[in-house]
Amino acid sequence: MNLTPLQQEVLLVLTTEWQTPIQLAAQLSNASEDTSSVNQPLKDLASKGLVQVNPVVIGMYRLTSDGSSVKSALLGAQ
């Protein structure tokens, strides 16, 4: 699966716990709380089935089992 560097970075900070874009942006290497840097990668990752969007609470995201597998593969390749 081809992921952009930003998609990979967002995927690596995601966990299986629900998180907001602000929480994710704060963990990125650029250490900005600007959510615009994570919104599009989150949408892209969700469309690939790697991220789940909370159906009840808007703006919460977590890894799917496929996302966890891809994250493990990325961590193994580093």
Secondary structure, DSSP 8 states (H G I E B T S, - for coil): ----HHHHHHHHH--SS-B-HHHHHHHSTT----THHHHHHHHHHHHTTSEEE-SSSTT-EEE-HHHHHHHHHHHHH-
